[in-house]
Amino acid sequence: MSLNLESEPLSRVAADRYQEMADQVLSGESITREQAISILEAPDFDLLSILSAGFRIRHQYFGKSVQLYFLMSAKSGLCPEDCHYCSQSKISDAPVPKYNILKRDDLMEAARIASERGAKTYCLVISARGPNEREINAVEQIVPEIKDKYGLDICACLGLLSKEQADRLKACGVDRVNHNLNTSEDYYADICTTHTYADRVQTLQHVKDAGMEMCSGGIIGMGEKLEDIVSMAFDLRDLGVQSIPLNFLNAIEGTPLQTKNELTANDCLRALAMFRFVNPDRELRISGGREIHLRSLQPLGLYVANSLFVGDYLTTKGQAPQEDYDMIRDLGFEVTESACDS
């Protein structure tokens, strides 16, 4: 009787390799860029071994918890930037709503919905290069009211920020600011020309200096190389970003990237796992495009990620909230309690 040396033994070798990488991370040692690339290049056959090893890291820092976020598009369209992936940019022909910053009642109603859906964090987003004085004033007025009534954490996504603006956001009670790197420094000019990668890093530095948490991630599937995805993961680690949303390009008709459709579900899972290995104790969120690209494999993403947006995105629809609750429950995971539930 002879053993088949072309299947099971090889899978064990692969499994051992990824578990050794998890041991390396859990002992406090960073994986190398070469190891990160090897995760992205791994064959589909290795995927469950990668997720199993990644889950050990996720469980060490986050157990079975899943934190929910709620996105509110407080100002839509009307953006002067040319980000090629964005339906709200000045070069997009996508038919998106266009309105200036919403009134208090609309923002409070969205906060009520966020609270009802079990979200811990309310994300207040405007489309802009950066906020004007009227928009900063509106945020300063609404944030204390939302926190007082619903006990939600507030994440503001307002574009590029000056030091003074970051200090004002901190003073009014904003907990964290989202400003995505979006891709690597090397690839950035291919997706945007109206501002630079350095501009985004500077905004994050202002956020950090003001004493707020940094929320920053990116988008994969825009034509970048695997090395660009790895560089973004390491840059986020080196910046000390606390929360990382990973988006999968939703190629919206009317944008310059409308024909891009390069991702498979397994590509997305490998990327999520690599981000977990590189940023072991950081919140990792499965973000825009998960319903399109992960489809029925969405639950597998939560073996390495520990956060989701519940409900719709800025200009695209998301999965029904009940489907997210069912998915989390079926995995045996638990939604992190919001402040008003604890």
C-alpha positions in Angstrom: 0.0 0.0 0.0 1.4 3.4 -1.0 0.5 6.9 0.1 -0.6 9.6 -2.3 2.2 12.2 -1.9 0.5 14.7 -4.2 -2.4 15.8 -2.1 -2.9 15.3 1.7 0.8 15.4 2.7 1.3 18.6 0.7 -1.7 20.2 2.3 -0.3 19.4 5.7 3.0 21.1 4.8 1.0 24.2 3.7 -1.1 24.2 6.9 2.0 23.9 9.0 3.6 26.8 7.2 0.7 29.1 7.9 0.4 28.0 11.5 4.1 28.7 12.0 3.4 32.2 10.6 0.6 32.6 13.1 3.0 31.5 15.9 5.4 34.1 14.7 2.8 36.8 14.9 1.4 35.7 18.3 4.9 35.7 19.7 5.2 39.4 18.9 7.3 39.1 15.7 6.1 40.7 12.5 5.8 38.7 9.3 8.0 39.9 6.4 6.7 41.4 3.2 7.8 38.2 1.4 5.6 36.2 3.7 2.7 38.6 3.1 3.1 38.3 -0.6 3.1 34.5 -0.2 -0.4 34.7 1.4 -1.7 36.7 -1.5 -0.1 34.3 -4.0 -1.2 31.1 -2.2 -3.3 28.6 -4.2 -7.0 28.3 -3.5 -6.3 24.9 -2.1 -4.4 26.6 0.8 -7.2 29.0 1.7 -8.8 27.2 4.6 -5.4 26.6 6.1 -4.7 30.4 5.8 -8.0 31.3 7.4 -7.5 28.8 10.2 -4.1 30.2 11.1 -5.5 33.8 10.8 -8.4 32.9 13.0 -6.0 32.1 15.8 -4.7 35.7 15.6 -8.1 37.2 15.4 -9.3 35.1 18.4 -6.4 36.1 20.5 -7.2 39.8 20.3 -11.0 39.9 19.6 -12.4 36.5 20.6 -15.7 35.9 18.8 -16.8 39.5 18.8 -18.0 41.4 15.7 -18.3 45.2 15.9 -21.0 46.8 13.7 -20.6 50.2 12.0 -23.3 52.4 10.4 -22.5 54.7 7.5 -24.4 58.0 7.0 -23.8 60.0 3.9 -24.2 63.5 5.3 -23.2 65.2 2.1 -23.3 63.5 -1.3 -21.8 64.2 -4.7 -20.4 67.7 -5.4 -16.8 66.6 -4.8 -14.0 68.5 -6.6 -11.5 65.5 -6.4 -10.9 63.0 -9.3 -10.6 59.7 -7.4 -11.1 57.2 -10.2 -13.0 54.7 -8.1 -15.6 57.1 -6.7 -19.1 57.7 -8.0 -19.1 61.1 -6.3 -15.9 62.5 -7.9 -15.9 65.4 -10.4 -15.0 63.0 -13.3 -17.8 60.5 -12.5 -21.0 60.3 -14.6 -22.7 58.0 -12.2 -26.2 59.1 -11.2 -25.7 59.7 -7.5 -27.7 61.9 -5.2 -26.2 65.4 -4.8 -26.9 67.4 -1.7 -25.1 69.6 0.8 -24.8 68.6 4.4 -28.0 67.4 5.9 -30.0 69.1 8.6 -30.0 68.1 12.2 -33.2 66.0 12.1 -31.9 63.9 9.3 -28.6 63.2 11.1 -30.3 62.4 14.4 -32.8 60.0 12.6 -29.8 58.2 11.1 -28.3 57.9 14.6 -31.5 56.4 15.9 -31.4 53.8 13.1 -27.7 53.0 13.8 -28.5 52.5 17.5 -31.5 50.2 16.6 -29.3 48.1 14.3 -26.8 47.4 17.1 -24.0 49.6 15.7 -21.4 50.7 18.1 -20.0 53.4 15.8 -21.8 56.0 13.7 -19.8 57.1 10.7 -20.6 60.6 9.5 -19.3 61.1 6.0 -19.2 64.0 3.6 -18.0 64.1 0.0 -15.4 66.9 -0.2 -11.8 67.7 -0.6 -12.1 68.9 3.0 -14.8 70.4 5.2 -15.7 74.1 5.0 -16.5 76.2 8.0 -20.3 75.5 7.8 -19.7 71.8 7.7 -17.3 71.8 10.6 -19.8 73.8 12.6 -22.6 71.3 11.7 -20.4 68.4 13.0 -19.5 70.3 16.2 -23.2 70.8 16.9 -24.5 67.4 16.1 -21.8 65.1 17.6 -22.5 66.0 21.3 -26.2 65.5 20.8 -25.8 62.1 19.1 -23.4 60.9 21.8 -25.7 62.1 24.6 -28.9 60.6 23.2 -27.7 57.3 21.7 -24.3 56.7 23.3 -22.7 56.0 19.9 -19.0 56.4 19.1 -18.5 58.9 16.3 -16.2 58.4 13.4 -16.0 61.4 11.1 -14.9 61.1 7.4 -14.6 64.7 6.1 -11.7 64.6 3.7 -8.4 66.3 4.1 -8.1 68.1 7.5 -5.9 70.8 8.9 -4.4 70.6 12.3 -6.9 73.2 13.6 -9.9 71.2 12.1 -8.6 68.0 13.7 -8.3 69.7 17.1 -11.9 71.0 16.8 -13.3 67.6 16.0 -11.6 66.2 19.0 -12.9 69.0 21.2 -16.6 68.3 20.1 -16.4 64.6 21.0 -15.4 62.8 17.7 -13.8 59.5 18.7 -12.0 58.7 15.5 -11.5 60.0 11.9 -11.6 57.9 8.8 -9.3 58.8 6.0 -8.3 55.9 3.8 -4.9 55.5 2.2 -6.8 53.6 -0.5 -3.7 52.0 -2.1 0.1 52.1 -2.0 2.2 55.3 -2.3 3.6 54.0 -5.6 0.2 53.4 -7.2 -1.6 56.4 -5.8 -1.1 58.7 -8.8 -2.9 56.1 -11.0 -6.1 56.5 -9.1 -6.1 60.2 -8.1 -4.3 63.4 -9.3 -6.0 66.2 -7.4 -4.2 65.3 -4.1 -1.4 63.1 -3.1 -0.7 60.1 -0.9 1.4 62.4 1.3 -1.7 64.7 1.8 -3.6 61.7 3.2 -0.8 60.7 5.5 -0.6 64.3 6.8 -4.3 64.2 7.6 -3.8 61.0 9.6 -0.9 62.6 11.4 -3.2 65.6 12.4 -5.8 63.1 13.6 -3.2 61.3 15.7 -1.7 64.5 17.1 -5.2 65.7 18.1 -5.7 62.6 20.2 -8.3 60.8 18.1 -8.1 57.3 16.8 -7.2 56.8 13.2 -9.5 54.8 10.9 -7.8 54.1 7.5 -7.8 51.3 5.0 -8.1 51.0 1.3 -9.6 49.4 -1.8 -8.3 46.4 -3.7 -9.1 45.4 -7.3 -8.2 48.8 -8.9 -5.5 47.4 -11.1 -2.8 47.5 -8.4 -0.1 44.8 -8.0 0.1 42.4 -5.1 3.1 44.4 -3.9 0.9 47.5 -3.6 -1.7 45.7 -1.4 1.1 44.5 0.9 2.7 48.0 1.0 -0.6 49.5 2.1 -1.0 46.9 4.8 2.5 47.7 6.2 2.0 51.4 5.9 -1.2 51.2 7.9 0.7 49.2 10.5 3.6 51.7 10.7 1.2 54.6 11.0 -0.4 52.9 14.0 -3.9 53.0 12.6 -6.4 51.5 15.0 -9.2 50.5 12.6 -8.8 49.2 9.0 -11.7 49.0 6.6 -10.8 46.9 3.5 -13.0 47.6 0.5 -13.3 45.5 -2.7 -13.8 47.6 -5.8 -17.4 48.1 -6.8 -16.9 49.0 -10.4 -19.7 51.6 -10.7 -20.8 52.5 -14.1 -19.9 56.1 -15.0 -16.5 56.0 -13.2 -13.1 55.5 -14.8 -12.8 52.1 -13.2 -16.2 50.8 -14.4 -14.7 48.0 -16.4 -12.4 46.6 -13.6 -13.6 43.2 -12.4 -10.4 41.5 -11.4 -11.2 40.0 -8.0 -12.4 36.5 -7.0 -13.9 35.7 -3.6 -10.7 33.9 -2.7 -8.6 36.9 -3.6 -10.6 39.0 -1.2 -10.3 36.3 1.6 -6.5 36.1 1.0 -6.2 39.9 1.3 -8.3 40.0 4.5 -6.1 37.2 6.0 -2.9 39.0 5.0 -4.1 42.2 6.6 -4.8 40.3 9.8 -1.3 38.8 9.8 0.3 42.2 9.3 -2.0 44.1 11.7 -2.8 41.4 14.3 -4.4 43.5 17.0 -6.1 46.1 14.8 -9.8 46.2 14.1 -10.2 44.9 10.6 -13.5 45.6 8.8 -15.0 43.9 5.8 -16.3 46.9 3.9 -17.7 48.0 0.6 -18.0 45.4 -2.2 -18.3 42.4 0.2 -21.7 41.4 -1.0 -20.6 41.6 -4.7 -17.2 39.8 -4.4 -17.5 37.5 -1.4 -21.1 36.6 -2.0 -21.8 33.2 -0.2 -18.3 33.2 1.2 -18.9 36.3 3.4 -19.0 34.3 6.6 -15.4 33.1 6.0 -14.2 36.7 6.0 -15.2 37.0 9.7 -12.7 34.3 10.6 -10.0 37.0 10.2 -11.9 40.2 10.2 -13.9 41.4 13.3 -16.1 44.2 12.0 -18.8 45.0 9.4 -20.8 47.8 8.1 -24.5 47.1 8.7 -26.8 48.5 6.1 -26.1 50.5 3.0 -22.9 52.2 1.9 -22.5 55.8 0.6 -24.0 55.4 -2.8 -24.6 51.6 -3.1 -26.8 49.2 -1.3 -25.6 46.8 1.3 -26.9 43.4 2.5 -30.1 43.5 4.6 -29.1 43.9 8.3 -31.0 40.7 9.3 -28.8 38.7 6.9 -25.7 40.1 8.8 -27.2 39.2 12.2 -28.0 35.7 11.0 -24.5 35.3 9.6 -22.9 36.4 12.8 -25.2 34.1 14.9 -24.7 31.1 12.6 -20.9 31.5 13.0 -21.3 31.4 16.8 -19.9 34.9 17.0 -21.4 37.8 19.0 -22.1 41.5 18.2 -20.1 43.9 20.4 -22.6 45.7 22.6 -23.1 49.4 21.9 -22.6 51.8 24.7 -26.4 52.2 25.2 -26.8 48.4 25.6 -24.0 47.9 28.1 
